[in-house]
Amino acid sequence: MHKKILLASILGFLLATCLPLPAQFPTVGVSGEIPLGRLDEMEQMLTLADAHEKASFLSRLGIDSDCANHAAETLLPGEAIALRPIRSRGAVHYGIAFLPSGTGTECFLYLLQGSDENPQKDAWHAIGQQQLDCWDMAASFELMPLRSADVDDVVVHHVNLGHGSGYAADQTQVFSVLDGKLLQTLATEDSLWQVTAGAEGDTLNRASTFLHFPDNSLEESRSSTYNDKLKKIERRYWRWSQQKRRFFPSRFRLVTPPID
């Protein structure tokens, strides 16, 4: 019995001296503040940073502190803050910061100005903002050269247009950098769910998909489903008007004849 106690004491001593102290275990985060540098480097460091470090960095980038704190603290699994360069003409360099909605119902686009070529001299900083409703589902974004092959536009999907009892509608919206500002230049329904009044309660579902073509047109294909039965597919094309500085659509044309 005494030998067992002695052996247990020796093993306990050895484990205590061999195991690392709590401070020696690796922790999630970065060492110190995230430096203002290249967009891709800052985005990568954001994936490793904890919530406090994320919020501090976003605030130093010029993003509103409430938005910074919300974005840093409420990210869902699989979500990430994005920092991307936007191709544009002229000497000024632009970028975009996309802050997902997380557990909230709003996401944000921030227009950035700076330089990846010399970020220490011309540090990236926020110069504009767009606040978007994400009540129905999480919004996503992508960059597309819709006006010209060498100029990027920001395409955001699933921006909530409205919701209520038996109704939810989302949009795809396009934002373009014009005269140093991030402006909405296209908005079109990308999904609709609607239950009609009455005893039968028919359900309409509409959904649009988008395809970019080399001629700088954006194809929109819309399917309409009633009570889970496909009824029709329509298609139209969006093109840029330099005179009006917006995208304008053609008329919808049937791809398939109406299905009874």
ZISUL-V860926 format. One record per residue. RES is the residue in one letter. SS is DSSP state (@ for helix, = for strand, . for the rest). PHI is phi in radians with two decimals (* if undefined). OMEGA is omega in degrees with one decimal (NA if undefined). Layout:
BEGIN
RES_SS_PHI_OMEGA ; RES_SS_PHI_OMEGA
END
This chain:
BEGIN
M_._*_179.6 ; H_@_-1.13_178.4 ; K_@_-1.14_179.4 ; K_@_-1.12_179.1 ; I_@_-1.12_179.7 ; L_@_-1.12_179.6 ; L_@_-1.11_178.9 ; A_@_-1.12_179.6 ; S_@_-1.13_-179.4 ; I_@_-1.13_179.8 ; L_@_-1.09_178.3 ; G_@_-1.08_179.3 ; F_@_-1.13_-179.0 ; L_@_-1.13_179.3 ; L_@_-1.12_-178.3 ; A_@_-1.14_-178.3 ; T_@_-1.49_-176.7 ; C_@_-1.59_-177.3 ; L_._-1.24_178.6 ; P_._-1.21_175.2 ; L_._-1.21_179.9 ; P_@_-0.90_-177.4 ; A_@_-1.21_-177.9 ; Q_@_-1.48_178.2 ; F_._-1.26_178.7 ; P_._-1.14_179.5 ; T_._-2.10_177.2 ; V_._-1.36_178.7 ; G_._2.46_177.4 ; V_._-2.08_-179.3 ; S_._-1.51_-177.8 ; G_._1.41_-178.5 ; E_._-1.36_175.4 ; I_._-1.22_-178.7 ; P_._-1.27_175.2 ; L_._-1.37_-176.9 ; G_._-2.53_178.2 ; R_._-1.24_-177.1 ; L_@_-1.07_-177.9 ; D_@_-1.16_178.4 ; E_@_-1.20_179.5 ; M_@_-1.16_178.5 ; E_@_-1.10_179.5 ; Q_@_-1.13_179.9 ; M_@_-1.19_177.6 ; L_@_-1.10_179.7 ; T_@_-1.17_-179.6 ; L_@_-1.67_-173.9 ; A_._-1.33_173.5 ; D_._-1.46_-173.7 ; A_@_-1.07_-179.8 ; H_@_-1.11_-179.7 ; E_@_-1.16_176.6 ; K_@_-1.07_-177.4 ; A_@_-1.09_179.3 ; S_@_-1.09_179.4 ; F_@_-1.11_-178.4 ; L_@_-1.07_177.6 ; S_@_-1.12_177.9 ; R_@_-1.18_176.3 ; L_._-1.32_179.0 ; G_._1.75_179.6 ; I_._-1.50_-179.7 ; D_._-0.85_-173.4 ; S_@_-1.08_178.5 ; D_@_-1.12_178.0 ; C_@_-1.13_-179.7 ; A_@_-1.09_-179.3 ; N_@_-1.13_-178.8 ; H_@_-1.11_-179.0 ; A_@_-1.10_-176.2 ; A_@_-1.27_-171.2 ; E_@_-1.66_-171.4 ; T_._-2.07_179.4 ; L_._-1.05_176.4 ; L_._-1.56_176.7 ; P_._-0.95_-178.9 ; G_._1.62_178.5 ; E_._-1.56_178.9 ; A_._-2.66_173.7 ; I_._-1.32_-176.0 ; A_=_-1.90_174.9 ; L_=_-2.25_-174.7 ; R_=_-2.33_173.3 ; P_=_-1.31_175.8 ; I_=_-2.02_177.5 ; R_._-1.26_179.4 ; S_._-2.61_177.8 ; R_._-1.65_179.3 ; G_._1.82_-175.5 ; A_._-1.40_-177.2 ; V_._-1.41_178.8 ; H_=_-1.80_-178.4 ; Y_=_-2.15_174.8 ; G_=_-2.51_179.4 ; I_=_-2.31_170.8 ; A_=_-1.98_178.6 ; F_=_-1.91_179.6 ; L_=_-1.88_-177.9 ; P_._-1.10_-177.6 ; S_._-1.31_-178.2 ; G_._1.05_179.1 ; T_._-1.48_-179.5 ; G_._-1.61_-177.2 ; T_._-2.16_179.1 ; E_=_-2.38_171.0 ; C_=_-2.16_-172.8 ; F_=_-2.37_168.2 ; L_=_-1.96_175.1 ; Y_=_-2.07_173.5 ; L_=_-1.43_-178.6 ; L_=_-1.94_173.8 ; Q_=_-2.27_-178.5 ; G_=_2.93_-178.9 ; S_._-2.76_172.1 ; D_._-1.41_-177.9 ; E_._-1.29_178.8 ; N_._-2.50_-174.2 ; P_._-1.17_178.1 ; Q_._-1.26_-179.7 ; K_._-1.44_-177.7 ; D_._-2.17_-173.9 ; A_._-1.19_177.1 ; W_._-1.17_178.2 ; H_=_-2.69_-177.4 ; A_=_-1.33_178.6 ; I_=_-2.22_-179.9 ; G_=_-2.90_-174.3 ; Q_=_-2.56_169.6 ; Q_=_-2.29_179.5 ; Q_=_-1.78_-172.9 ; L_=_-2.17_179.8 ; D_=_-1.46_-179.6 ; C_._-2.17_-173.9 ; W_._-1.08_-170.7 ; D_._-1.34_-179.6 ; M_._-2.77_-179.0 ; A_._-1.20_177.8 ; A_._-1.36_175.2 ; S_=_-2.32_-179.0 ; F_=_-2.39_173.7 ; E_=_-2.66_177.3 ; L_=_-1.77_178.6 ; M_=_-2.38_174.7 ; P_=_-1.49_-172.9 ; L_=_-1.54_-179.3 ; R_=_-1.56_-177.8 ; S_=_-2.75_-176.3 ; A_._-1.14_-176.7 ; D_._-1.95_-179.4 ; V_=_-2.30_-178.2 ; D_=_-1.65_169.9 ; D_=_-2.11_-177.9 ; V_=_-1.75_-178.7 ; V_=_-1.87_-178.5 ; V_=_-2.03_-179.6 ; H_=_-1.80_174.3 ; H_=_1.17_170.7 ; V_=_-1.51_-174.2 ; N_=_-1.23_178.2 ; L_=_-1.64_179.8 ; G_=_-3.10_178.9 ; H_=_-2.74_179.5 ; G_=_-3.09_-179.6 ; S_._-1.21_179.8 ; G_._1.22_-176.5 ; Y_=_-2.70_172.3 ; A_=_-2.72_-178.2 ; A_=_-2.33_177.2 ; D_=_-2.09_178.6 ; Q_=_-2.18_159.7 ; T_=_-1.72_-179.1 ; Q_=_-2.15_177.7 ; V_=_-2.00_177.8 ; F_=_-2.11_-177.8 ; S_=_-2.19_175.9 ; V_=_-1.50_-179.4 ; L_=_-2.24_-179.7 ; D_._0.96_176.9 ; G_._1.34_179.2 ; K_=_-2.18_177.8 ; L_=_-1.64_-172.8 ; L_=_-2.07_175.9 ; Q_=_-1.29_-177.5 ; T_=_-2.12_176.8 ; L_=_-2.75_173.8 ; A_=_-2.60_179.5 ; T_=_-2.58_179.8 ; E_=_-1.08_174.5 ; D_=_-1.96_172.0 ; S_=_-2.77_178.0 ; L_=_-2.52_172.3 ; W_=_-2.21_-175.3 ; Q_=_-2.54_176.7 ; V_=_-1.83_-178.7 ; T_._-1.36_178.9 ; A_._-1.26_178.1 ; G_._2.23_-175.4 ; A_._-1.17_-177.3 ; E_._-1.34_178.7 ; G_._1.07_-179.7 ; D_._-1.08_-177.8 ; T_=_-2.01_175.6 ; L_=_-1.84_172.9 ; N_=_-2.19_173.8 ; R_=_-2.13_179.6 ; A_=_-2.53_179.7 ; S_=_-2.01_170.4 ; T_=_-2.09_-172.2 ; F_=_-2.27_179.9 ; L_=_-2.42_-179.3 ; H_=_-1.58_-179.7 ; F_._-1.90_-178.6 ; P_._-1.05_178.7 ; D_._-1.45_178.1 ; N_._1.19_172.4 ; S_._-1.73_178.4 ; L_=_-2.05_-179.8 ; E_=_-1.48_176.0 ; E_=_-2.02_176.2 ; S_=_-1.92_-175.1 ; R_=_-2.07_175.9 ; S_=_-1.84_178.9 ; S_=_-2.10_-177.9 ; T_=_-2.18_176.3 ; Y_=_-2.02_179.7 ; N_._0.86_176.7 ; D_._1.20_176.7 ; K_=_-2.04_179.1 ; L_=_-1.11_-178.2 ; K_=_-1.89_-179.6 ; K_=_-2.86_173.2 ; I_=_-2.25_-179.2 ; E_=_-2.10_-179.7 ; R_=_-2.54_173.5 ; R_=_-2.60_-175.1 ; Y_=_-2.25_177.0 ; W_=_-1.79_178.2 ; R_=_-2.40_-176.9 ; W_=_-1.39_172.7 ; S_=_-1.92_179.9 ; Q_._-1.18_-179.3 ; Q_._-1.17_-178.4 ; K_._-1.66_176.0 ; R_._0.98_175.2 ; R_=_-2.60_172.0 ; F_=_-1.58_178.9 ; F_=_-2.22_-176.1 ; P_=_-1.70_165.9 ; S_._-1.40_176.1 ; R_._-1.34_173.4 ; F_._-1.15_173.6 ; R_=_-2.18_-178.9 ; L_=_-1.20_173.5 ; V_._-1.55_175.4 ; T_._-2.15_175.6 ; P_._-1.13_177.2 ; P_._-0.92_-177.2 ; I_._-1.82_-179.0 ; D_._-1.33_NA
END
